[in-house]
Amino acid sequence: MNLALAKTETGRALGELFAVARAGLPGAGKVAEARQQAFEAYERAGLPHRRIEDWKYTDLRVLMREVLPLAAAPDAVALTRAAAALKLHAIDGVRRLVLVDGVFAPKLSDLAELEKGLRVRTLREMLEAGDATLQAELFSPEHSNPMVALNSAMMTDGVVIEVADGAVLTQPLHVVHIASGTAPSAMFTRSLLKLGKSAGATLVESYIAADGAKLYQAHDSLIVSIGDNARLDHVRLIEDSREAVNISSSVVTLGAHAHFNTFGMTSGSGVSRYQATIAFAGEGSKVETNGVNLLNGRQHADTTLFMDHAVPNCSSREIFRAVVDDRGHSVFQGRIIVQPKAQKTDAKMMTRALLLSDEAEADNKPELEIFADDVTCGHGATTGALDESLLFYLRARGLSEKEAQALLIQAFVGEAIESIVNDNLRELAVGAAERWLAARG
């Protein structure tokens, strides 16, 4: 009875939130119509729950009982708090694009002297300008996923990045989402990256909180188009507040002979779900996706990946690691779909979980759906504890129990982290892992 009541109240609250916010959201005319259609698609499905197969381990009707008001545009106090948080997560040699409480912050961003072939605009600017082509791409994700539909209806701001044909950027682009913590609130952001033919870029996404920020909800979506013979390296790090909810999605489409290398790490947020759909639209393309969950307390983190092999001669690799302590709960769902025309597909997936306590939980669900006969595909999943003999060996050489555990954990997640090509970004991920290990005591 209590669960049913919570469902009803959550659904009603989201409907009221959209009704109140709709008039103030950027864009009119066809944009407003698209928002309404997206919200109606969300309402038909409702908040995802465990009876939906793709959400069976992440029941948002239980995990996200409260609907927070839309975040206000950041004032001077919020920007000051965000600037302080930014200093703790600074990376040398990158171009920063900062969103504070879901709104682009030009004063904290680096837009001067853009590299040749790079164009950066804000989502709000694009929605209000009436660019029909880009607006169609911004609303392109199908609305069968209710949280993507909700994001389409409510998106407020983000960045729109275009890299011209043949342009290879030397500076990584760092999109930083900062919650200022001035008030409990919800943020809905969406970004678009268009990588031209034979282009190259590195994109970093960070989700962080200002000091003292606790309760907030981040709803983010990223749409990526990778042109023929182009390469994108992608790193995403979730270090939100432990009371935060982070629901993120990515929709990635690759052209012919393209290369997509992506790494994600979740060490923050109380409840998080990252869902990515990666579609091969051209032959001869390659995807490498690696991920790590570092969880303790009562954290819940869900990574769900859909790899759609629709054309021949493509390859994909998925490596996922989870380290779970206390009463944390890690979820990995990976589905590789090989369509009838996708002959000569080479797709493999491996997920491993390391449980550090008797109450820790890891659900791994790798899946293969193969409709072609000339393919090389495989998957595997393991779950276990730290090797007691290795712990004894390290303890016998003077290390404390926590130090010995930390060394073994670093080795366990190292394979995934080593996939990051850029040295500075690899160190950024190592630093996030070290902060998590240090917080264990």
C-alpha positions in Angstrom: 0.0 0.0 0.0 2.8 2.4 0.9 4.6 1.6 -2.4 1.5 2.3 -4.5 1.0 5.6 -2.7 4.6 6.6 -3.3 4.2 5.8 -7.0 1.1 7.9 -7.3 2.6 10.9 -5.5 5.8 10.8 -7.5 3.9 10.6 -10.8 1.7 13.5 -9.8 4.6 15.6 -8.7 6.4 15.2 -12.0 3.3 16.2 -13.9 2.9 19.3 -11.7 6.6 20.1 -12.2 6.3 20.0 -16.0 3.1 22.1 -15.9 4.7 24.8 -13.8 8.0 24.8 -15.6 6.8 24.5 -19.2 6.2 28.2 -19.9 9.7 29.1 -18.8 11.6 26.4 -20.7 13.7 27.6 -23.7 12.2 27.3 -27.1 8.7 27.9 -28.6 6.6 26.6 -31.5 7.9 23.3 -32.6 10.2 23.0 -29.7 7.4 23.4 -27.2 5.4 20.8 -29.2 8.3 18.4 -29.1 8.5 18.9 -25.3 4.8 18.1 -24.9 5.1 15.0 -27.0 8.1 13.8 -25.0 6.3 14.3 -21.7 3.3 12.5 -23.0 5.6 9.6 -23.9 7.0 9.7 -20.4 3.6 9.7 -18.8 2.5 6.7 -20.8 5.3 4.6 -19.4 5.6 6.3 -16.0 8.6 6.2 -13.6 10.6 3.0 -14.4 10.2 0.1 -11.9 11.4 -3.5 -11.4 8.7 -5.1 -13.6 10.4 -3.5 -16.6 13.2 -5.9 -17.6 15.8 -3.2 -18.3 15.1 -1.6 -14.9 14.6 -4.7 -12.8 17.6 -3.9 -10.6 16.9 -0.1 -10.4 13.4 0.6 -9.3 13.1 4.4 -9.4 9.7 4.3 -7.8 11.5 3.0 -4.7 14.9 4.7 -5.1 13.7 8.2 -6.2 10.6 8.9 -4.1 11.0 12.7 -4.0 10.6 15.1 -6.9 12.6 18.2 -6.4 11.8 21.7 -8.0 13.7 22.8 -11.0 17.0 24.5 -10.1 17.0 28.3 -10.4 19.6 30.1 -12.5 22.8 30.3 -10.4 23.4 33.6 -8.6 26.7 35.1 -7.5 26.8 32.9 -4.4 26.2 29.7 -6.4 28.9 30.7 -8.9 31.4 31.4 -6.1 30.7 28.0 -4.6 31.0 26.3 -8.0 34.3 28.0 -8.7 35.7 26.7 -5.5 34.6 23.2 -6.4 36.1 23.5 -9.9 39.6 24.2 -8.4 39.6 20.8 -6.8 38.9 19.1 -10.1 41.0 21.1 -12.4 42.8 19.4 -15.3 45.8 20.9 -17.1 45.5 21.4 -20.8 41.8 21.1 -21.3 39.1 23.5 -22.4 36.4 23.8 -19.7 32.7 24.1 -20.4 30.9 24.5 -17.1 27.3 24.0 -16.2 26.2 25.2 -12.7 22.9 23.9 -11.5 22.1 22.9 -15.0 22.8 26.3 -16.6 25.9 27.2 -18.7 28.3 29.4 -16.8 30.4 31.5 -19.3 32.5 33.1 -16.6 33.7 29.7 -15.4 34.2 28.4 -19.0 37.0 28.7 -21.5 35.6 30.0 -24.8 38.5 32.2 -26.0 40.5 31.3 -29.0 38.7 28.1 -30.0 40.8 25.7 -32.1 40.2 25.8 -35.8 37.2 23.7 -36.8 35.6 23.8 -33.3 32.3 25.5 -32.6 30.6 25.7 -29.2 27.2 27.0 -28.4 24.7 26.5 -25.6 21.7 24.3 -25.8 19.5 27.2 -24.7 20.8 29.3 -27.5 20.0 26.5 -30.0 16.5 25.9 -28.7 15.7 29.6 -28.8 17.3 30.3 -32.2 15.0 27.9 -34.2 17.8 25.9 -36.0 15.5 23.2 -37.3 18.4 20.8 -38.3 20.1 20.8 -34.9 16.8 20.8 -33.0 15.8 17.6 -34.8 19.0 16.0 -33.6 18.6 17.3 -30.1 15.2 15.6 -30.0 16.3 12.5 -32.0 16.5 9.9 -29.2 13.4 7.7 -29.3 11.1 8.1 -26.3 10.7 4.4 -25.5 13.0 5.0 -22.6 10.9 7.0 -20.1 13.8 8.8 -18.5 15.2 9.9 -21.9 11.7 11.2 -22.7 11.5 13.1 -19.4 14.9 14.6 -20.2 13.6 15.7 -23.7 10.6 17.4 -22.1 12.5 19.2 -19.3 16.0 20.0 -20.7 17.0 23.5 -19.9 20.6 23.9 -21.0 23.8 22.1 -22.1 26.5 22.5 -24.7 26.3 22.0 -28.5 29.8 21.1 -29.9 30.6 20.8 -33.6 33.9 19.6 -34.9 34.4 20.2 -38.6 35.5 17.6 -41.1 39.3 16.9 -40.8 39.7 18.9 -37.6 41.7 17.0 -34.9 41.5 18.8 -31.6 44.6 18.9 -29.5 42.8 20.1 -26.3 40.3 17.8 -24.6 36.9 19.3 -24.0 35.9 19.1 -20.3 32.2 19.5 -19.6 31.8 20.0 -15.9 28.4 19.6 -14.2 28.5 21.3 -10.8 25.7 21.3 -8.2 26.1 24.4 -6.1 24.0 23.2 -3.2 22.3 26.5 -2.5 19.0 24.6 -2.4 17.6 21.1 -3.1 16.8 21.0 -6.8 16.6 19.1 -10.0 18.6 19.8 -13.1 17.8 18.6 -16.7 20.7 19.1 -19.2 21.3 17.8 -22.7 24.5 18.1 -24.8 25.2 17.4 -28.5 28.5 16.5 -30.0 28.9 16.3 -33.8 32.3 15.0 -35.0 32.9 15.4 -38.7 34.5 13.1 -41.1 38.2 12.3 -40.3 37.9 14.5 -37.2 39.3 13.7 -33.8 38.4 14.9 -30.2 38.5 14.0 -26.6 35.5 14.6 -24.4 35.5 14.5 -20.6 32.4 14.7 -18.5 32.5 15.3 -14.7 29.7 15.5 -12.2 30.7 17.1 -9.0 29.2 19.0 -6.0 30.2 22.2 -4.2 31.2 21.9 -0.6 28.1 21.3 1.5 25.9 20.4 -1.5 23.8 17.3 -0.5 20.4 16.7 -1.9 19.9 17.2 -5.7 18.9 15.3 -8.8 20.9 15.4 -12.0 19.2 14.3 -15.2 21.6 14.5 -18.2 21.6 13.2 -21.8 24.4 13.2 -24.4 23.9 12.7 -28.1 27.0 11.9 -30.2 27.5 11.6 -33.9 30.9 10.3 -35.0 31.6 10.8 -38.7 33.3 8.4 -41.1 37.0 7.8 -40.2 36.6 9.9 -37.1 37.8 9.1 -33.5 36.3 10.1 -30.2 37.9 9.4 -26.8 35.4 9.8 -24.0 35.8 9.9 -20.2 33.0 10.4 -17.7 33.4 10.6 -13.9 30.6 10.7 -11.4 31.6 12.2 -8.1 28.3 13.6 -7.0 27.2 14.1 -3.4 26.2 10.9 -1.6 22.6 12.1 -1.3 22.3 12.9 -5.0 20.5 11.1 -7.7 22.1 11.0 -11.1 20.2 9.6 -14.2 22.3 9.9 -17.3 22.0 8.6 -20.8 24.1 8.6 -24.0 23.1 7.9 -27.6 26.1 7.4 -29.9 26.1 6.7 -33.6 29.2 5.7 -35.5 29.8 6.2 -39.2 32.1 4.0 -41.3 35.7 3.2 -40.1 35.1 5.3 -36.9 36.6 4.6 -33.5 34.9 5.3 -30.1 36.9 4.7 -26.9 34.9 5.4 -23.8 35.6 5.0 -20.0 33.3 5.7 -17.1 33.7 5.7 -13.4 31.1 6.0 -10.6 32.3 6.7 -7.1 29.8 9.3 -6.0 26.0 9.8 -5.9 23.6 7.8 -3.7 21.6 6.5 -6.7 22.9 6.6 -10.2 22.0 5.0 -13.5 24.0 5.4 -16.7 22.4 4.0 -19.9 24.1 4.1 -23.3 23.0 3.0 -26.7 25.8 2.7 -29.2 24.8 2.1 -32.8 27.1 1.1 -35.7 25.8 2.8 -38.8 28.9 2.3 -41.0 31.2 -0.7 -41.7 34.6 -1.2 -40.3 34.1 0.7 -37.0 35.4 -0.1 -33.6 34.1 0.5 -30.0 36.0 0.1 -26.8 34.0 0.7 -23.6 35.4 0.3 -20.1 33.8 1.1 -16.8 34.3 1.0 -13.0 31.9 1.2 -10.1 33.5 2.0 -6.7 30.7 1.8 -4.1 30.3 1.8 -0.3 27.7 2.7 2.3 24.3 2.2 0.7 25.2 3.5 -2.8 23.4 2.1 -5.8 25.0 2.4 -9.3 23.6 0.9 -12.5 25.5 0.8 -15.8 23.3 -0.4 -18.7 24.9 -0.6 -22.2 23.2 -1.6 -25.5 25.6 -2.3 -28.4 23.7 -2.4 -31.7 25.7 -4.1 -34.5 23.7 -3.3 -37.6 26.3 -3.4 -40.3 29.2 -5.9 -41.2 32.8 -5.9 -40.2 32.6 -4.0 -36.9 34.1 -4.8 -33.5 33.3 -4.0 -29.9 34.9 -4.7 -26.5 33.3 -4.1 -23.1 35.3 -4.4 -19.9 33.5 -3.6 -16.6 34.7 -3.8 -13.0 32.9 -3.2 -9.8 34.2 -2.9 -6.2 31.4 -2.9 -3.6 31.8 -2.4 0.1 29.3 -2.2 3.0 25.7 -2.4 1.7 26.4 -1.0 -1.8 24.7 -2.4 -4.9 26.4 -2.4 -8.3 24.5 -3.3 -11.5 25.9 -4.0 -14.9 23.7 -4.9 -17.8 25.3 -5.3 -21.2 23.4 -6.3 -24.3 25.1 -6.9 -27.6 22.7 -7.2 -30.6 24.0 -8.5 -33.9 21.5 -7.8 -36.7 21.1 -10.2 -39.6 23.2 -8.1 -42.0 26.1 -7.6 -39.5 28.3 -10.5 -40.7 31.9 -10.6 -39.5 31.0 -8.9 -36.3 33.6 -9.4 -33.5 32.0 -8.5 -30.1 33.2 -9.5 -26.6 32.1 -8.4 -23.1 33.5 -9.2 -19.7 32.3 -8.0 -16.3 33.9 -8.7 -12.9 32.7 -7.7 -9.4 34.7 -7.6 -6.2 32.7 -7.8 -3.0 34.3 -6.4 0.2 31.6 -7.2 2.7 29.0 -9.9 3.3 26.2 -7.4 2.6 27.6 -6.0 -0.6 25.7 -6.9 -3.8 26.5 -7.1 -7.5 24.1 -8.0 -10.3 25.8 -8.7 -13.6 23.7 -9.5 -16.7 25.6 -9.8 -19.9 23.4 -10.7 -22.9 24.0 -11.6 -26.6 21.3 -11.5 -29.2 22.7 -12.8 -32.5 20.8 -13.0 -35.8 23.8 -13.5 -38.1 25.8 -16.7 -38.6 29.4 -15.5 -39.4 30.3 -13.7 -36.2 32.8 -14.0 -33.2 31.0 -13.1 -30.0 31.4 -13.9 -26.3 30.6 -12.7 -22.8 31.5 -13.6 -19.3 30.8 -12.5 -15.7 32.5 -13.3 -12.3 31.9 -12.2 -8.7 34.2 -12.9 -5.8 36.1 -11.6 -2.8 39.7 -10.5 -2.3 42.2 -13.3 -2.5 43.1 -14.1 1.2 46.5 -15.6 0.2 47.5 -12.3 -1.5 46.2 -10.3 1.5 48.3 -12.5 3.8 51.4 -12.0 1.6 51.1 -8.2 1.7 50.3 -8.1 5.4 53.4 -10.2 6.1 55.5 -7.5 4.5 54.3 -4.8 6.8 51.2 -3.4 5.1 48.1 -2.8 7.1 44.9 -4.5 6.1 43.4 -1.4 4.5 46.7 -0.7 2.6 46.8 -4.3 1.4 43.2 -4.1 0.2 43.9 -0.8 -1.5 46.7 -2.3 -3.5 44.7 -5.2 -4.7 41.7 -3.0 -5.5 43.9 -0.7 -7.6 45.2 -3.7 -9.5 41.7 -5.0 -10.0 40.4 -1.8 -11.6 43.7 -0.9 -13.4 42.9 -2.8 -16.6 39.8 -0.6 -17.2 41.6 2.7 -16.2 44.6 1.9 -18.5 42.2 2.2 -21.5 42.3 6.0 -21.1 44.7 7.2 -23.8 45.4 10.7 -22.4 47.9 10.7 -19.5 46.3 13.7 -17.7 42.9 12.1 -17.9 44.2 8.8 -16.8 45.6 10.5 -13.7 42.3 12.2 -13.2 40.6 8.7 -13.0 43.3 7.4 -10.8 42.8 10.4 -8.5 39.1 9.7 -8.2 39.8 6.1 -7.3 42.3 7.1 -4.7 39.9 9.5 -3.1 37.4 6.7 -2.8 40.0 4.4 -1.3 41.1 7.1 1.2 37.5 7.6 2.3 37.3 4.0 3.3 39.8 4.7 6.0 
